[in-house]
């Protein structure tokens, strides 16, 4: 089953050869009982993308309003845990969504079916039926094909005029299935069209004859077709916006308060509004067509599902604008008529006051542009028991009651006396039933350790800016199944990405489509993790460099050496983290005269880079006891301040829960924790190479020094800043020696000197094992990255020696470097440090007074 992912729209289906299945996915109905519960659900919804392991079938909008949430099998436990502390009621309304789909599919059959409202019809069946009507009722029906969709399909509608001899009649426009998965909407609109042609009910015929009607049963033909052939839950269009993400929401793409609220700029989101208003060909076609009939348009009727609501403009505000009160009164009357048939209860109001904020919708655009008097949006059956998969046996009753409400609207619009409560028992019944219905009606934590069985580490080189942007969008998507081991730098720059088994076939298809070759670096990352050499039973008393150690073991060892060598080792307190952990380091001082010549070394600011704290502790040990003359000279010439773990919260999480965790553990949304502590420092913060998305691994935080750990350590560094001779930051991986700065390729400060020293250092590093490094500033050597600790220190204190190491290896193991490489990595890194300070002292000889 899927590992923390839900392929709602991914390029799984690039070839369109395989249908997306939802075996054992559950549909929950959740009712938030207070604002806190509602807030948690809203945050969860905001993080939703095409790749999420859940899908909101109805959005969290108000306290006591039901929310429908579909959840993948692997994520159900997480959702259950999330809901436990919240004041909610919940029930599972569908145990296995795929079984419902399968029953729906069987009703479709293999042959073309007639349109008779006993089953849901395909696009071809609906369009053929419209063509047949135009032949059968040629004097009344005109086929309309105003334009084509993105994939070249006709957008087919009909014009119905039952009294063509009467000129200058007002126009009514009716649209459905602008959202592809809402099949009940096209079924209901075709039913209404059929009744206008065949009914013997004089009330129906009177309304039908009074106007010229324009019916467009499927406003989104590409998406509708895709929902039948490939993904039953597809919602959007099928325009391709990046390598991984398809479609815009055609009901967020109209130029009415476009992108103001309730829409997304992320192409992977179900509510992506498109790059600009009217970007979608189907939307632009229908906009142009509506403009041709707008002068005579008295009504615009828009059909959606589900929730049993009658919505009025506008979606961006709860203010009652234009003729709201009039339309509400007519709507209440109409819903009274609707309820009288099957006791189906609807609510009424403008969009945000009973549903949620939304902008860029077709209804709002029509109302704002043409001031059309009658504008309504129906959210048809049901209240979430079946949601988008309403059983076919409900098509006819849904259509009958919907038709009744349509007729009632136009009767009341002509005869306002029908709105008199004394003459309106239907309205009173609606109000009483609705009132009765209303009256009836934390932090995710798991002890489970994340596993990466059969996750494969790939390396490939994106060739175009479009693909680079696609990768950036994907990297920001929570729970996408793609874990980026290396930052996305640009075209022709290698990307290392760990991919879940469920996504590997799609990934390979995407690369093949774009003529990109890839290399497998690690076939099964979990095997590497299992064989990494971490010994959970290791005790602090047996601290060595044959295994990776936990935070408690490292801190225990630091306390131990401070106690054992009080003449040269002092325990340092660098502050505390967001979760209240101490940030501990040590000062190694062999000579009190070195107090103004400080070398600061920090490691594991990125939690998953375990080799860095291992090397930092190895260097501490060598500085204390190594008898080699050059190492002794180095140790005795400076005071060393070494902090092996600059990000304790993340480091602990990488040991206990998720080996590949990188960031801090501050909670920024329901699913997104942590900021990148090496993008959170004040210098050039968020000017490049950092993300403003909390789910991104390079999230720079909401503000500089927002993370308690970076704030604490920056304050500590300030306290010694004027005495800093060197600042060394240890990272992995890539085998690089990096200079400031990350925001520019310009050679600033003492770049030339650092390059000279660095070239010699990497040459000396290679002598022991032949390990090859490269040297250069961050931006020119690896990628643009701002808000880093080294850059802040260099700019703030003009520290002469400033380097960041990217330790072993070149990607063969990546962050999961085997423990047997700790000592060789430590030895060659120490060799390079000896070289750096030897070269620096040759360039800047110490005087006797120093």
Order of alpha helices (4+ residues) and beta strands (2+ residues): beta-alpha-beta-beta-alpha-beta-alpha-alpha-beta-beta-beta-alpha-alpha-beta-alpha-alpha-beta-beta-alpha-beta-alpha-alpha-beta-alpha-alpha-beta-alpha-beta-beta-alpha-beta-alpha-alpha-beta-beta-beta-alpha-alpha-beta-alpha-alpha-beta-beta-alpha-beta-alpha-alpha-beta-alpha
